[in-house]
Amino acid sequence: MSSSPNPLAVVLQHQLLRELRTLRRELEAYPDERLLWALPPGCPNSAGTLVLHLAGNLRHYIGAHLGGTDYVRNRPEEFAARDVPRAALLDQLGEAEAAIASALPRVSEEQMAAEFPEAIRDIHLRTDDFLVHLAVHLGYHLGQIDYHRRLVTGDRKGADALHPGEMATARREG
């Protein structure tokens, strides 16, 4: 491992954690936690399902593979589970946040340039490429969750997603 943090890993850590903070705000904005599991016509996944999927995804790929945790993913259960309480979903997001905060600062330049330890759908990718994919994947599903919440609650307000003040290099003028 390198002695100084990899710049891309640091940026990705900040981006992923910012998106997970937004995801927390989204979950907390549902006035009734049963709505997390609503499946309106045309929605293949509920917000609860997507949260389980994202937490499992990040804990597996970043926590277990890059951070060396003992997390074992059960992807089918991420999509099969129903009516998991909001508090349990938030706990799983907390575990994903901890995995990211622990693992990414330790990723070296060499690891970033190397092949990711697991093939993805039988495709081998460099670690840096795959980590960018994970960040985009999180943002994609976060947008779906935002629209799901608005659809099932009738609330038109956003959850302050993509706030530039939460970026790693943010500074105020003046």
N, C-alpha and C positions, 0 to 999 in steps of 0.2 A: 504494500500500500504506500502511496506517496505521502510525504509529510505535509504538503499543503493541499487543500481541497481542490478538486477538479472544478474549473469555472462552470462548465456546462452542468455538472451534477448539482452545483449550488443553485444555479438558476432553476433547474428542474425541481429541486427540493422546494424552493420558494413558490413556484407555480403550482405544484401539486398541493402543497399545504394551503395556499390561497383558495384553490378550487374546493378543497375539503371544508374549509371554513364556510364558504358559500353554500356548500351542500348541507352543512349543519343548519344554516339559516333557513334554507328551503324546508328541511324536515320540521323545524320548529314553527314554520309559518302555516303548517296544516292545522286548522282549528280543532279538528277531530282526527285522532290518529288512525281511525278506521278508514279514513279517506286515502291514506297511504297505499292501501291495498285495492282501491277501486280500479276497475278495468272498463273505462268507457269504450264505446264502439270505436274501432280503429287503433286502439292502443294495445300492442302486443304484451307489454310489461307494465306492471304497476310501479310506482315510485319505490315502494318497499323492496320489490324484486331487484330493481336497478341498484339500490343502495347495497343490498347483499352482494350483488355481482361485483360492484366496484370495490367494496371492502375486501372481498375474497381475492379479486384480481391483484390489487396492490399488495396485499399481505403475502400472496404467493410469489409474484414476480420480483417485487422489491424486497420484502421482508425475508422470505425463505431463500431465494436465490442469491441476492446481493448482500443481505444482512445476516444470513446464517441462522435465522430463527427456525424453530421446529414446527412452524405452521404447516398444516397439511390441508390443501384445498379440496373442497367437495363441490365442484362446479354444478353438477346436476341439482344439488340441494339449494344452491343459490337461486335457482329458477323454480324450484318446487315448493319451497317454504312459503307459508302464508301466515298472516296475522302476527308476525313478530312485533312485539311492542316497540314503540319509538325509542324508549330508553336502551333497549338491546341493540337497535340499529345504531344509535349514537355511540354506544360502547364499541361496536365493531369499527366504526369510523375512527374512534380514538386509537384503536389498535393499529389501524392502517397509518394514521398520522405518526404514531410512535415508530413504526417500521421505517417509514420514509425519513424521519428525523434522525434515526440511528444509522441507517444504511447509506444513504446518499452522500453524506459528507466523507465517507471512507472510501468511496469509489475512486480508483486511481485513473490516470490518463491511459495506462495500459489496459485496464479493465474496460474502459469506455470504448477503446478501439478494437477490443477483442470480440469474438463471437459471444452472443448471449448464451448462458449455460443450457437453455432449453430451446429446442426448435418450436416454432409457432406455426401450427397447421402444416407441419413438415417443411417449413421454410426456416433457414438459418439467417439470422440478422446480427449485425453488430449491436453491441450493448447500447451505444449512444443512440442509434437509430430506433431501437426498440423502446428506450426510455422516452424519447420524444413521442413515439406512438402511444405509450401509456398516458402521457399528459393530454394528448389530443382525444384519446378514448374517454378519459374522465370528463373533459369539457363537452364532448358530444352527448354523453349520457346526462350530464348536469343540465344541459339545455332541454333534454327530453323531460327531466324531472320538473324543471321550471314550468314548462307548458302543461304537464300533467297536473301540477298543483293549481295552476290558474284555471284549467278546464274543470276540475272536480270541485273547486271551492268557489269559483266565480270571482276570485280576487284578481285584479288587473295589475297589482303592484309586483315589481320584481324584488329580488332578494339582494340587491346591491352587488350583483355579479360583476366580475371584471373591473373591480375598482383599481384604478392605477396607483392609488396611494398604498396599496398592499404589495406592490412590486418590490423586488429586492433592491433596485437602484433608485427608488422613489425619493425625491427631495422636493421641498416646497421652495418656490421662488421668494426672494426677498429676505 
